[in-house]
Amino acid sequence: MLIRKTIRDFRQNGLSFFAVFLMSFICLFVFTGIYNLSQQMEQTGKKFIADSQLADYLLTTRRLDEKKEKETASLPSVEEMSFRHVGQFENNDLSLTLLSFDQSKISQPQVIQGASLQQQPGIWLDQDFFRENKYQLNDEITINQTICKIRGTIRQPEFIYFTESADQPLPNHKEVGYAYVSEETFAQLGIYSSQQLLLDTKNQTNQAWLEKQLSSIWGSDFQQLTSQKDSSGIGVFTDRSEQIKRLAILFSGLFLILTLITMEATMRRFVKQQQLQIGSLLAQGLSKRSLLFHYSLFGLLISFAGSFIGCLLGPRVLSPILLSVIGNQFSVPAWENSTSSLGYWVVALVTLCSVLATLIPVAPIMNKLPAVILQKQTNERFRRVWLEHSFIWKYLPFSLQWTLRDIQRNLRRGILGIFGAMGCMILLIAAFGINDSIDHSLHQVFYETYHYNEKASFIQPLAEKQQDEVEKLFSHEGQWLEQQTVTLLNGSEEQLITATIASPGNFLNLSTHSETLSLQNLKDNEVILSSALANNYQIKKNDSIYVRIGQTIIPLQVKDLAYLSAPQGLFFSQKVWEGLDQSFLPQSLLLEKQDQIKESALFSNSVSKKQQYTDSLQLIEGIRFIISLLILAALALGITIMMNCHLLIFSERFIEFATLKVLGFTKSEVLRLSLLETTLLTSIGWVFSLPLGWLFLQAYVSMVSTENQQYLPQLSSKSLMLASFILFGCMLLVQAFLNRKINQIDFATALKPAE
């Protein structure tokens, strides 16, 4: 009997149950689709690194020394070591980063086409550079009058996201690439090079202790120790994977909460409609346990079906779409398939929570006597609410009195309507707000923090004499910039951060929320710290901090905190930096115009700020696509939530609407009363959603920010108006459906239970 009743109930309430099915589906479809992409990226990166046996650390030295190399190899934490030279070749058409290789297996690139790496004349090109320039195997490339035959193509995990410099945020495989040559060939090219030792270390090696040991061995030849995870390409890849994972978890968590609330509202309305049937079945001797199981099936079957189908389709449909948008920015041999059981655990969680949400409105009724259950709520008597005793009550129009009285007498129902509108608006604020925050952060970097038009980079850090020679080539204003990695000592923790050192000039501007900061006004041992970094390590203005530069620990005072998106880290003036007994060796120059800077023999490349901004916008297109998807999901969820909430209100006011019609109210008057209540509840939800939406946006922005890029929360008035327009548009759609339901009320049937 109950099985037939279950099937019949599904048919009669198909629209309401389909709404719950749809929300469960969207929740798991979005979560598993986005999360699976992050897992694909993570597994692909791990396999790529493992297959290439990527070194754990890169040690950059000023020169190689056989005795010091042996001492380094004999360190207890070092398991294997090799070395290589790294240089740069550029002409008007291309820029190649050239690396030498030896017979060691550490950090060896994977050969995609052609011959394996051998100590013979020839060159192995980056696969993307090779493809974009339509080279063929055995073609020839001339580097400084040395002809190199293309022996094959390769990929290397260090260059999984490869740009010529940090100033160019988007890969340009047509003009920029990397290549490997033998040691003998590298020596013939005649290019300036740096020396690197590749270190494969034991697990749990302490970087700070290793750096101290290496600095002691290499002395003045020691330049920098970089861990694999801190390399620029792998860092960008890892950050993007983490961003996508956070997007999946945070939004889907809110989706889940709203799904459960919708399920509870749907079942409350359903139980309200079936109160007579429940009383009759209990009166006929059916056990409470059987009825509880019967009604729990609705939450079990609907939520399980929706979430399970979403879990199956998300990785198979959504992930490939997202990968086609985001994956082309990264250079990997092949994307790995991800298999994770987390999605199925989330299906079980959604199903369990839905069953519990289903039993919330059912369980209290089961504890009543059948005779009490059969006495419907229309027999209940209500006292006057507190607002009716106030002096303003008599001045209110009847429609508003009727609406306010009903809301106060049924606070739970009114709160549910408010929450439906609030949940929809919070989702829309977060979706539009993260988009505005990205735009605002990029604008803040390129048009508020930096004011240059061209940024020139050089093949090596420039000493003072070389700076003077370069300055003769331009007549407009310029500002030198040096960036170094230093270690912040925060209690027992050590963190590598970026130190930016600027010469006098106006192209780098720092500010707090209310005032402009001047690097040139810093006194000895004073530094400016980015506010995001300060928040992470609980550092305040005027605090004393300690940093290690090389092997020297230096105390600094935080003069102020700069509010900016990027770069994050410490900011020194040239005067303060040199006062710390550090040489000012800038690698780049900020310019108003390029002038004749390209004529310098030390010139490497230049990029306009406009091009940097354009490339940065293209870089985040994948994230924007995910945000657009979340906006559509928020829209679908918003309509569904509001529909269920107001259908619950309609089911509980069914008799009241019929009574108003019998008392002589016209159809338009009844519809206006319904519209007034819907508008009032939606408006209250909209008001509450503004502060809550902003708090959610701040948390959201903080989660998708990275160590190097701190997004600044922002919600434009245009986005707020658009989100509000969508919310009230959803309200009107819901109201149109309610109007149809009101027009279909049968007076005689509606008023029978009240007789």
Order of alpha helices (4+ residues) and beta strands (2+ residues): alpha-alpha-beta-alpha-beta-beta-beta-beta-alpha-beta-beta-beta-alpha-beta-alpha-beta-alpha-alpha-alpha-alpha-alpha-alpha-alpha-alpha-beta-alpha-beta-beta-beta-beta-beta-alpha-beta-beta-beta-alpha-beta-beta-alpha-alpha-alpha-alpha-alpha-alpha
